[in-house]
Amino acid sequence: MSSIQNARRGRLLIGLGGLALVVQLIVFQNSLGIVENPGVSGMLRDILSGVLLLVAVIFLVGGVYLRQRSS
């Protein structure tokens, strides 16, 4: 895989990770007060929030790794 492809994939992963993080903050943490009830409650809400946060972190770290590897 070339360094240009790594950089492209890195940018894509960083973008997707950032989007997942924003969605997690808006929907599950109610940070901006836009969404009052995401439609799930209790333990399922906590699990979905945790999984989305984990996916966001993995995508961000993977994207940064690929960007650093390509430079």
The first five atom37 places (N, CA, C, CB, O) and aatype in JSON, in Angstrom:
{
  "aatype": [12, 15, 15, 9, 5, 2, 0, 1, 1, 7, 1, 10, 10, 9, 7, 10, 7, 7, 10, 0, 10, 19, 19, 5, 10, 9, 19, 13, 5, 2, 15, 10, 7, 9, 19, 6, 2, 14, 7, 19, 15, 7, 12, 10, 1, 3, 9, 10, 15, 7, 19, 10, 10, 10, 19, 0, 19, 9, 13, 10, 19, 7, 7, 19, 18, 10, 1, 5, 1, 15, 15],
  "atom_mask": [
    [1, 1, 1, 1, 1],
    [1, 1, 1, 1, 1],
    [1, 1, 1, 1, 1],
    [1, 1, 1, 1, 1],
    [1, 1, 1, 1, 1],
    [1, 1, 1, 1, 1],
    [1, 1, 1, 1, 1],
    [1, 1, 1, 1, 1],
    [1, 1, 1, 1, 1],
    [1, 1, 1, 0, 1],
    [1, 1, 1, 1, 1],
    [1, 1, 1, 1, 1],
    [1, 1, 1, 1, 1],
    [1, 1, 1, 1, 1],
    [1, 1, 1, 0, 1],
    [1, 1, 1, 1, 1],
    [1, 1, 1, 0, 1],
    [1, 1, 1, 0, 1],
    [1, 1, 1, 1, 1],
    [1, 1, 1, 1, 1],
    [1, 1, 1, 1, 1],
    [1, 1, 1, 1, 1],
    [1, 1, 1, 1, 1],
    [1, 1, 1, 1, 1],
    [1, 1, 1, 1, 1],
    [1, 1, 1, 1, 1],
    [1, 1, 1, 1, 1],
    [1, 1, 1, 1, 1],
    [1, 1, 1, 1, 1],
    [1, 1, 1, 1, 1],
    [1, 1, 1, 1, 1],
    [1, 1, 1, 1, 1],
    [1, 1, 1, 0, 1],
    [1, 1, 1, 1, 1],
    [1, 1, 1, 1, 1],
    [1, 1, 1, 1, 1],
    [1, 1, 1, 1, 1],
    [1, 1, 1, 1, 1],
    [1, 1, 1, 0, 1],
    [1, 1, 1, 1, 1],
    [1, 1, 1, 1, 1],
    [1, 1, 1, 0, 1],
    [1, 1, 1, 1, 1],
    [1, 1, 1, 1, 1],
    [1, 1, 1, 1, 1],
    [1, 1, 1, 1, 1],
    [1, 1, 1, 1, 1],
    [1, 1, 1, 1, 1],
    [1, 1, 1, 1, 1],
    [1, 1, 1, 0, 1],
    [1, 1, 1, 1, 1],
    [1, 1, 1, 1, 1],
    [1, 1, 1, 1, 1],
    [1, 1, 1, 1, 1],
    [1, 1, 1, 1, 1],
    [1, 1, 1, 1, 1],
    [1, 1, 1, 1, 1],
    [1, 1, 1, 1, 1],
    [1, 1, 1, 1, 1],
    [1, 1, 1, 1, 1],
    [1, 1, 1, 1, 1],
    [1, 1, 1, 0, 1],
    [1, 1, 1, 0, 1],
    [1, 1, 1, 1, 1],
    [1, 1, 1, 1, 1],
    [1, 1, 1, 1, 1],
    [1, 1, 1, 1, 1],
    [1, 1, 1, 1, 1],
    [1, 1, 1, 1, 1],
    [1, 1, 1, 1, 1],
    [1, 1, 1, 1, 1]
  ],
  "atom_positions": [
    [[0.84, -1.16, 0.0], [0.0, 0.0, 0.0], [0.9, 1.23, 0.0], [-0.96, -0.01, 1.21], [1.84, 1.32, 0.79]],
    [[0.61, 2.18, -0.87], [1.46, 3.36, -0.99], [1.13, 4.37, 0.1], [1.3, 4.0, -2.36], [0.11, 4.29, 0.78]],
    [[2.04, 5.31, 0.25], [1.84, 6.34, 1.28], [0.66, 7.24, 0.95], [3.1, 7.17, 1.45], [0.03, 7.79, 1.85]],
    [[0.36, 7.42, -0.33], [-0.78, 8.24, -0.72], [-2.09, 7.54, -0.31], [-0.77, 8.51, -2.26], [-3.01, 8.19, 0.18]],
    [[-2.15, 6.24, -0.52], [-3.34, 5.5, -0.1], [-3.48, 5.52, 1.42], [-3.28, 4.05, -0.6], [-4.6, 5.62, 1.93]],
    [[-2.38, 5.42, 2.15], [-2.42, 5.5, 3.61], [-2.95, 6.85, 4.06], [-1.04, 5.26, 4.2], [-3.75, 6.93, 4.99]],
    [[-2.51, 7.9, 3.4], [-2.96, 9.24, 3.77], [-4.45, 9.4, 3.49], [-2.16, 10.31, 3.0], [-5.17, 9.99, 4.3]],
    [[-4.91, 8.88, 2.36], [-6.35, 8.96, 2.04], [-7.18, 8.17, 3.03], [-6.61, 8.44, 0.62], [-8.21, 8.66, 3.52]],
    [[-6.74, 6.98, 3.34], [-7.48, 6.17, 4.31], [-7.43, 6.79, 5.69], [-6.91, 4.75, 4.36], [-8.4, 6.73, 6.45]],
    [[-6.31, 7.4, 6.02], [-6.18, 8.09, 7.29], [-7.15, 9.25, 7.41], [0.0, 0.0, 0.0], [-7.81, 9.42, 8.44]],
    [[-7.25, 10.05, 6.34], [-8.21, 11.16, 6.34], [-9.63, 10.66, 6.45], [-8.06, 12.01, 5.07], [-10.45, 11.25, 7.16]],
    [[-9.94, 9.58, 5.76], [-11.29, 9.01, 5.82], [-11.61, 8.52, 7.23], [-11.43, 7.86, 4.81], [-12.69, 8.79, 7.75]],
    [[-10.68, 7.8, 7.83], [-10.9, 7.29, 9.18], [-11.04, 8.43, 10.19], [-9.77, 6.37, 9.6], [-11.87, 8.36, 11.1]],
    [[-10.24, 9.46, 10.05], [-10.34, 10.59, 10.96], [-11.69, 11.29, 10.8], [-9.18, 11.6, 10.71], [-12.32, 11.68, 11.78]],
    [[-12.14, 11.44, 9.57], [-13.45, 12.06, 9.33], [-14.58, 11.23, 9.9], [0.0, 0.0, 0.0], [-15.49, 11.77, 10.54]],
    [[-14.54, 9.92, 9.68], [-15.59, 9.05, 10.21], [-15.56, 8.99, 11.74], [-15.45, 7.64, 9.64], [-16.6, 8.97, 12.39]],
    [[-14.36, 8.97, 12.3], [-14.24, 8.97, 13.75], [-14.76, 10.25, 14.36], [0.0, 0.0, 0.0], [-15.43, 10.23, 15.39]],
    [[-14.44, 11.37, 13.73], [-14.97, 12.65, 14.21], [-16.47, 12.72, 14.12], [0.0, 0.0, 0.0], [-17.13, 13.22, 15.03]],
    [[-17.03, 12.22, 13.03], [-18.48, 12.19, 12.87], [-19.14, 11.3, 13.92], [-18.85, 11.7, 11.47], [-20.16, 11.68, 14.5]],
    [[-18.56, 10.14, 14.17], [-19.1, 9.25, 15.2], [-19.03, 9.88, 16.58], [-18.34, 7.92, 15.2], [-19.95, 9.71, 17.39]],
    [[-17.97, 10.61, 16.85], [-17.83, 11.29, 18.13], [-18.87, 12.39, 18.29], [-16.43, 11.86, 18.28], [-19.45, 12.53, 19.36]],
    [[-19.1, 13.16, 17.24], [-20.11, 14.21, 17.3], [-21.5, 13.62, 17.49], [-20.07, 15.06, 16.02], [-22.28, 14.13, 18.29]],
    [[-21.81, 12.55, 16.77], [-23.12, 11.9, 16.93], [-23.28, 11.38, 18.35], [-23.28, 10.75, 15.91], [-24.35, 11.53, 18.94]],
    [[-22.24, 10.77, 18.89], [-22.31, 10.25, 20.25], [-22.54, 11.38, 21.24], [-21.03, 9.48, 20.6], [-23.35, 11.24, 22.16]],
    [[-21.86, 12.49, 21.07], [-22.02, 13.61, 21.99], [-23.41, 14.24, 21.88], [-20.96, 14.66, 21.71], [-24.02, 14.57, 22.9]],
    [[-23.92, 14.41, 20.67], [-25.21, 15.06, 20.49], [-26.36, 14.15, 20.91], [-25.39, 15.5, 19.04], [-27.27, 14.58, 21.62]],
    [[-26.33, 12.9, 20.48], [-27.47, 12.01, 20.72], [-27.45, 11.43, 22.12], [-27.47, 10.88, 19.71], [-28.46, 11.47, 22.82]],
    [[-26.32, 10.88, 22.55], [-26.31, 10.14, 23.8], [-25.88, 10.96, 25.01], [-25.4, 8.96, 23.66], [-26.3, 10.66, 26.13]],
    [[-25.07, 12.0, 24.81], [-24.66, 12.83, 25.94], [-25.5, 14.09, 26.06], [-23.2, 13.19, 25.8], [-25.38, 14.82, 27.04]],
    [[-26.34, 14.35, 25.06], [-27.24, 15.51, 25.05], [-26.46, 16.8, 25.28], [-28.34, 15.35, 26.11], [-26.89, 17.66, 26.05]],
    [[-25.32, 16.93, 24.63], [-24.43, 18.06, 24.89], [-24.99, 19.38, 24.38], [-23.09, 17.81, 24.26], [-24.73, 20.42, 24.99]],
    [[-25.72, 19.38, 23.3], [-26.27, 20.62, 22.76], [-27.76, 20.78, 23.02], [-26.01, 20.69, 21.28], [-28.34, 21.81, 22.68]],
    [[-28.38, 19.8, 23.63], [-29.8, 19.87, 23.92], [-30.68, 19.69, 22.69], [0.0, 0.0, 0.0], [-31.86, 20.04, 22.72]],
    [[-30.13, 19.16, 21.61], [-30.89, 18.98, 20.38], [-31.8, 17.76, 20.48], [-29.95, 18.84, 19.17], [-32.97, 17.83, 20.12]],
    [[-31.27, 16.64, 20.95], [-32.02, 15.39, 21.05], [-32.29, 15.11, 22.52], [-31.24, 14.21, 20.38], [-31.36, 14.9, 23.3]],
    [[-33.56, 15.1, 22.89], [-33.9, 14.82, 24.28], [-33.94, 13.33, 24.57], [-35.24, 15.44, 24.63], [-33.46, 12.88, 25.61]],
    [[-34.51, 12.56, 23.65], [-34.66, 11.13, 23.86], [-34.28, 10.4, 22.58], [-36.11, 10.77, 24.29], [-34.97, 10.53, 21.57]],
    [[-33.19, 9.63, 22.6], [-32.77, 8.94, 21.38], [-33.63, 7.73, 21.03], [-31.35, 8.52, 21.51], [-33.37, 7.07, 20.02]],
    [[-34.62, 7.41, 21.83], [-35.5, 6.29, 21.52], [-35.14, 5.01, 22.23], [0.0, 0.0, 0.0], [-35.87, 4.03, 22.12]],
    [[-34.06, 4.99, 22.96], [-33.68, 3.84, 23.75], [-33.43, 4.32, 25.18], [-32.42, 3.12, 23.16], [-33.15, 5.49, 25.42]],
    [[-33.54, 3.41, 26.11], [-33.34, 3.82, 27.5], [-32.57, 2.75, 28.26], [-34.68, 4.11, 28.18], [-32.43, 1.61, 27.81]],
    [[-32.1, 3.14, 29.42], [-31.46, 2.21, 30.33], [-30.15, 1.66, 29.83], [0.0, 0.0, 0.0], [-29.31, 2.38, 29.31]],
    [[-30.01, 0.37, 30.02], [-28.76, -0.31, 29.72], [-28.43, -0.29, 28.23], [-28.81, -1.74, 30.21], [-27.26, -0.17, 27.86]],
    [[-29.44, -0.4, 27.37], [-29.2, -0.38, 25.93], [-28.62, 0.96, 25.5], [-30.51, -0.66, 25.16], [-27.73, 1.01, 24.65]],
    [[-29.12, 2.04, 26.07], [-28.58, 3.37, 25.76], [-27.11, 3.46, 26.15], [-29.4, 4.46, 26.48], [-26.3, 3.98, 25.39]],
    [[-26.76, 2.95, 27.33], [-25.38, 2.97, 27.78], [-24.48, 2.14, 26.87], [-25.29, 2.47, 29.21], [-23.36, 2.53, 26.57]],
    [[-24.98, 0.98, 26.44], [-24.2, 0.11, 25.57], [-23.98, 0.76, 24.2], [-24.9, -1.26, 25.4], [-22.87, 0.76, 23.69]],
    [[-25.03, 1.32, 23.62], [-24.9, 1.98, 22.32], [-23.96, 3.18, 22.41], [-26.27, 2.42, 21.81], [-23.15, 3.41, 21.51]],
    [[-24.08, 3.94, 23.48], [-23.2, 5.09, 23.66], [-21.74, 4.64, 23.78], [-23.63, 5.88, 24.91], [-20.86, 5.24, 23.17]],
    [[-21.5, 3.61, 24.56], [-20.14, 3.11, 24.73], [-19.55, 2.55, 23.46], [0.0, 0.0, 0.0], [-18.39, 2.78, 23.15]],
    [[-20.35, 1.81, 22.71], [-19.88, 1.23, 21.45], [-19.56, 2.33, 20.45], [-20.93, 0.26, 20.87], [-18.54, 2.27, 19.76]],
    [[-20.43, 3.33, 20.36], [-20.17, 4.42, 19.42], [-18.94, 5.21, 19.81], [-21.38, 5.35, 19.35], [-18.17, 5.63, 18.95]],
    [[-18.73, 5.41, 21.09], [-17.53, 6.09, 21.56], [-16.28, 5.26, 21.26], [-17.62, 6.37, 23.07], [-15.25, 5.81, 20.85]],
    [[-16.36, 3.95, 21.46], [-15.24, 3.06, 21.15], [-14.91, 3.08, 19.67], [-15.55, 1.64, 21.6], [-13.73, 3.13, 19.29]],
    [[-15.92, 3.04, 18.82], [-15.71, 3.08, 17.37], [-15.05, 4.4, 16.99], [-17.06, 2.9, 16.61], [-14.13, 4.43, 16.17]],
    [[-15.53, 5.5, 17.57], [-14.95, 6.81, 17.26], [-13.47, 6.86, 17.64], [-15.71, 7.92, 18.0], [-12.65, 7.35, 16.86]],
    [[-13.14, 6.35, 18.8], [-11.74, 6.37, 19.24], [-10.87, 5.49, 18.36], [-11.63, 5.92, 20.71], [-9.77, 5.88, 17.99]],
    [[-11.36, 4.31, 18.02], [-10.59, 3.41, 17.15], [-10.36, 4.03, 15.79], [-11.31, 2.06, 17.01], [-9.25, 3.96, 15.26]],
    [[-11.39, 4.63, 15.21], [-11.23, 5.27, 13.9], [-10.25, 6.44, 13.98], [-12.6, 5.75, 13.37], [-9.4, 6.6, 13.1]],
    [[-10.36, 7.27, 15.02], [-9.46, 8.4, 15.14], [-8.01, 7.96, 15.32], [-9.88, 9.29, 16.31], [-7.12, 8.49, 14.67]],
    [[-7.78, 6.99, 16.19], [-6.41, 6.51, 16.41], [-5.88, 5.82, 15.15], [-6.37, 5.52, 17.61], [-4.72, 6.03, 14.78]],
    [[-6.7, 5.02, 14.49], [-6.27, 4.37, 13.26], [-5.95, 5.38, 12.16], [0.0, 0.0, 0.0], [-4.98, 5.22, 11.43]],
    [[-6.77, 6.41, 12.05], [-6.53, 7.45, 11.04], [-5.26, 8.21, 11.32], [0.0, 0.0, 0.0], [-4.49, 8.49, 10.4]],
    [[-5.03, 8.56, 12.58], [-3.79, 9.28, 12.92], [-2.58, 8.39, 12.66], [-3.82, 9.74, 14.4], [-1.55, 8.86, 12.18]],
    [[-2.69, 7.12, 12.98], [-1.58, 6.18, 12.73], [-1.27, 6.12, 11.23], [-1.94, 4.75, 13.26], [-0.1, 6.21, 10.84]],
    [[-2.29, 5.98, 10.4], [-2.05, 5.9, 8.96], [-1.48, 7.19, 8.41], [-3.34, 5.56, 8.22], [-0.61, 7.16, 7.54]],
    [[-1.95, 8.32, 8.91], [-1.41, 9.6, 8.45], [0.06, 9.74, 8.84], [-2.23, 10.77, 9.02], [0.86, 10.22, 8.05]],
    [[0.41, 9.33, 10.05], [1.8, 9.43, 10.49], [2.69, 8.45, 9.72], [1.91, 9.17, 12.01], [3.84, 8.75, 9.41]],
    [[2.14, 7.29, 9.42], [2.91, 6.28, 8.7], [3.2, 6.73, 7.27], [2.15, 4.95, 8.69], [4.24, 6.39, 6.7]],
    [[2.28, 7.5, 6.69], [2.46, 7.92, 5.29], [3.42, 9.09, 5.16], [1.12, 8.3, 4.68], [3.93, 9.35, 4.07]],
    [[3.68, 9.8, 6.24], [4.56, 10.98, 6.11], [6.02, 10.63, 6.35], [4.12, 12.07, 7.09], [6.88, 11.51, 6.28]]
  ]
}
